[in-house]
């Protein structure tokens, strides 16, 4: 799939189909999509802050005059790096899964702004927050939630194009969507697919995520724009599914041996995925799997902040031990 360079900006991936990519795909460097048919437009996701989202929209409008008015916006899930720019297209019908709408305000811009204001006091967690979020300007954000929701699947149109939306969550989050264009054999997968970086299992269960991979592998699709990373195809989905298998297998061994989450995360070395960024996310994935093994619901597991604190500790541990890959942005 090397025909699309992994460079910042707008890439045409089909007739009237565009991917907007933000390397290197790490924390909050996410991708969006634009679908154009005649005068009608659909945007897939917004970005983490207003300056980046504004820059993206300007780029799209320069390249594609119809994008001056975005008719529909699909949010693939509720994470901030896919939704916090929504207010810049509030004229659009905003479509998402019911699960996305339910957790849309689970993490507030104000909360993160407060934390970024006290990173010095937060020690190891503060350093990690700086690593993840210091490149961004998260001021002025007003959460702009979905206006249209559905539970399982929904077909929408943009001009003469039919677009199928499939809710495959809870997996990465409570409600993850695949945006599928059958005539073009093309998909925007949101964060059901990460390419070149470790995912975070916020919700799980991992079986749902595997089932989502299997669904994609069974579909007639050639080109997949992931939530993070370069434009991909089914090979990357297969490799990603194998990651989930290996992660579960390695985590189960350590759970059965009585290790706690942090001990397990520090002990796990995924030899096949040493080239992937953001290896500290192994902690989040161990935490999600331990919760599953214990049979407790997501709501009773660690809070997102506790998961973040664990990732921060693992990040520092990996850095001190020569593991993990630093981002190019810092």
C-alpha positions in Angstrom: 0.0 0.0 0.0 3.1 2.2 -0.3 1.4 4.2 -3.1 0.1 6.7 -0.4 2.9 8.6 1.2 2.5 8.9 5.0 2.8 12.7 5.0 0.7 15.3 6.7 -2.3 16.6 4.8 -4.9 15.6 2.3 -4.5 12.5 0.1 -6.9 11.4 -2.6 -7.6 7.7 -2.1 -10.4 7.3 -4.6 -12.7 9.3 -6.8 -14.0 12.0 -4.4 -12.5 10.2 -1.4 -9.8 11.8 0.7 -7.8 10.9 3.8 -6.3 13.6 5.9 -3.3 12.2 7.7 -1.3 13.4 10.7 2.0 11.6 11.2 3.3 10.0 13.3 0.0 8.6 14.4 0.9 8.7 18.1 -1.1 10.3 20.9 -3.7 12.6 19.3 -2.1 12.6 15.8 -5.2 11.1 14.2 -6.6 10.8 10.7 -9.9 12.1 9.2 -11.7 11.5 5.9 -13.7 13.4 3.4 -16.3 12.0 1.0 -17.6 14.2 -1.8 -20.3 13.5 -4.4 -21.4 16.5 -6.4 -22.2 19.2 -4.0 -22.7 16.9 -1.0 -20.0 16.2 1.6 -19.3 14.0 4.5 -16.5 14.4 7.0 -15.2 11.4 9.0 -14.1 12.7 12.4 -12.5 16.0 13.5 -9.2 16.5 15.2 -8.0 17.0 18.8 -7.8 20.8 18.9 -9.3 23.7 17.1 -6.2 25.0 15.3 -5.5 21.6 13.7 -9.1 21.1 12.8 -9.3 24.6 11.3 -6.1 23.9 9.3 -7.6 20.6 8.1 -10.8 22.2 7.0 -8.9 25.0 5.2 -6.8 22.4 3.3 -10.0 20.5 2.3 -11.8 23.6 1.2 -8.8 24.7 -0.9 -8.7 21.3 -2.6 -12.4 20.6 -2.9 -14.7 23.6 -3.2 -17.8 21.5 -2.1 -16.2 21.2 1.3 -17.0 24.8 2.0 -20.1 23.3 3.5 -19.9 20.1 5.4 -23.3 18.4 5.2 -22.7 15.4 7.4 -20.0 14.6 10.0 -19.6 11.0 11.3 -17.7 10.6 14.6 -16.3 7.1 14.6 -16.1 7.1 18.4 -16.1 9.5 21.4 -12.3 10.0 22.0 -11.2 13.6 22.1 -8.8 13.3 19.1 -11.7 12.4 16.9 -14.4 14.8 18.2 -13.0 17.9 19.9 -13.0 19.9 16.6 -16.7 19.2 16.0 -17.7 22.8 16.8 -16.0 24.0 13.7 -18.6 22.1 11.5 -21.6 22.6 13.7 -23.8 23.2 10.6 -23.4 19.5 9.8 -25.7 16.7 10.9 -23.4 14.8 13.3 -23.9 11.1 13.2 -22.5 8.5 15.6 -23.4 5.3 17.5 -25.5 5.5 20.6 -22.5 4.3 22.6 -20.4 7.2 21.3 -23.1 9.7 22.3 -23.4 8.1 25.8 -19.8 8.7 26.6 -19.3 11.8 24.6 -18.6 13.9 27.7 -16.8 11.3 29.7 -13.6 13.3 29.4 -13.8 17.1 29.4 -11.5 19.6 27.8 -11.5 21.6 31.1 -10.3 18.5 33.0 -7.3 18.2 30.7 -6.6 21.9 30.7 -6.5 21.8 34.6 -4.1 18.8 34.5 -1.8 20.5 31.9 -1.6 23.5 34.2 -0.2 21.4 37.0 2.1 18.9 35.2 5.0 20.0 37.4 3.1 18.9 40.6 2.0 15.6 39.0 5.5 14.1 38.8 5.7 11.0 36.5 2.1 11.4 35.4 2.8 15.1 34.6 5.9 14.2 32.4 3.8 11.7 30.5 0.9 14.2 30.0 3.5 16.6 28.6 4.7 13.9 26.3 1.2 13.2 25.0 -0.5 16.6 25.0 2.0 19.5 25.0 2.0 19.9 21.2 -1.6 20.8 21.2 -3.7 23.9 22.0 -6.8 22.6 23.8 -8.3 26.0 24.6 -11.7 27.2 23.4 -13.2 23.7 22.9 -17.0 23.4 23.3 -18.1 19.8 23.2 -20.4 19.4 20.2 -22.1 16.0 20.4 -23.9 13.9 17.8 -27.3 14.9 16.7 -28.2 11.6 15.0 -27.5 8.2 16.7 -28.2 4.6 15.9 -27.4 1.3 17.5 -26.3 -1.4 15.0 -26.1 -0.2 11.5 -27.2 2.7 9.3 -27.0 3.5 5.6 -26.6 7.1 4.7 -26.0 8.8 1.3 -23.7 11.5 0.0 -25.0 12.4 -3.4 -25.4 9.1 -5.3 -23.0 7.3 -2.9 -24.3 4.9 -0.3 -22.3 4.7 2.8 -22.8 1.9 5.4 -22.1 2.6 9.0 -21.5 -0.5 11.3 -21.3 -0.2 15.0 -18.7 -2.8 16.1 -18.2 -1.6 19.7 -17.8 -1.8 22.5 -14.2 -2.5 21.6 -11.7 0.4 21.6 -14.5 2.5 23.2 -18.2 2.0 24.0 -19.3 2.6 20.4 -16.8 2.2 17.5 -18.0 2.7 13.9 -16.7 1.4 10.6 -17.5 3.7 7.6 -17.8 1.5 4.5 -18.2 2.5 0.9 -19.1 -0.7 -0.9 -18.9 0.7 -4.5 -15.4 2.0 -3.8 -14.2 -1.0 -1.7 -12.9 1.5 0.8 -13.3 2.1 4.5 -12.6 4.6 7.2 -12.1 2.3 10.3 -11.7 4.8 13.1 -9.6 3.4 15.9 -10.7 -0.2 15.3 -7.4 -0.1 13.3 -4.1 1.4 14.4 -1.2 1.1 12.0 2.3 1.2 13.4 1.3 1.9 17.0 -0.1 0.0 20.0 -3.9 0.5 20.4 -5.6 1.3 23.7 -8.3 -1.1 24.8 -10.4 1.4 26.8 -13.5 -0.8 26.9 -13.2 -4.2 25.3 -14.0 -7.0 25.4 -11.1 -8.0 23.2 -13.3 -10.6 21.5 -15.5 -7.8 20.1 -12.4 -6.1 18.7 -11.3 -9.4 17.1 -14.8 -9.8 15.7 -14.5 -6.3 14.2 -11.2 -7.3 12.5 -12.9 -10.5 11.2 -15.8 -8.5 9.9 -13.4 -6.2 7.9 -11.4 -9.2 6.7 -14.6 -10.7 5.4 -15.7 -7.6 3.5 -15.0 -6.5 0.0 -12.5 -3.8 0.8 -9.1 -2.8 -0.5 -8.3 0.5 1.0 -8.6 1.2 4.7 -7.9 4.6 6.3 -7.1 3.8 10.0 -7.8 6.1 12.9 -4.0 6.5 13.3 -1.1 5.6 11.0 -0.7 5.3 7.2 -3.3 4.2 4.7 -3.6 0.4 4.8 -5.3 -2.7 3.6 -6.3 -6.1 4.9 -2.8 -7.2 5.7 -2.5 -4.6 8.4 -5.9 -5.7 9.8 -4.6 -9.2 10.0 -1.4 -8.1 11.8 -3.5 -6.0 14.2 -5.7 -9.0 14.9 -2.6 -11.0 15.7 -1.5 -8.3 18.1 -4.8 -8.7 20.1 -4.3 -12.5 20.2 -0.7 -12.2 21.4 -1.5 -9.5 23.9 -4.3 -11.6 25.4 -2.1 -14.8 25.5 0.9 -13.0 27.1 -1.4 -11.2 29.6 -3.3 -14.4 30.6 0.0 -16.2 31.4 0.9 -13.4 33.8 -2.6 -13.2 35.3 -2.5 -16.9 36.0 0.9 -16.5 37.6 -0.4 -14.0 40.0 1.3 -10.9 38.8 -0.4 -7.5 39.2 -1.1 -5.3 36.2 2.1 -3.3 36.4 4.3 -6.3 37.0 2.7 -8.0 34.0 3.0 -4.9 31.8 6.7 -4.5 32.6 7.3 -8.2 31.9 5.5 -8.4 28.6 7.7 -8.1 25.5 5.8 -8.4 22.2 8.7 -9.5 20.0 6.6 -9.2 16.8 5.6 -5.6 17.5 8.8 -3.9 18.6 8.5 -1.5 15.6 5.2 -0.1 16.9 5.0 3.2 18.7 3.5 3.9 22.1 4.5 0.7 23.8 3.4 2.1 27.2 -0.2 1.4 26.1 0.6 -2.3 27.0 -0.4 -1.2 30.5 -3.8 -0.1 29.4 -4.4 -3.3 27.5 -3.2 -5.4 30.5 -5.6 -3.5 32.7 -8.5 -4.1 30.3 -7.7 -7.8 30.0 -7.3 -8.3 33.8 -10.8 -6.8 34.2 -12.1 -9.3 31.7 -10.4 -12.2 33.3 -11.9 -11.1 36.7 -15.3 -10.8 35.1 -15.9 -7.3 36.2 -17.5 -4.6 34.0 -15.6 -1.7 32.6 -17.4 0.7 35.0 -15.8 -1.1 38.0 -12.3 -1.3 36.7 -9.6 1.3 36.9 -10.6 4.8 36.0 -9.1 6.4 32.9 -6.9 8.5 35.1 -5.6 5.4 36.9 -4.9 3.8 33.5 -3.1 7.0 32.5 -1.0 6.9 35.6 0.0 3.3 34.9 0.9 4.1 31.3 3.0 7.0 32.7 4.9 4.7 35.0 5.4 2.1 32.2 6.6 4.9 29.8 9.3 6.0 32.3 10.3 2.4 32.9 10.6 1.6 29.2 12.6 4.8 28.5 15.0 4.0 31.3 15.4 0.5 30.0 15.9 1.5 26.4 12.5 0.3 25.1 9.7 2.1 23.4 10.1 4.7 20.6 10.2 8.4 21.2 7.9 10.5 19.1 9.3 12.6 16.3 7.3 15.5 17.5 9.2 16.1 20.8 
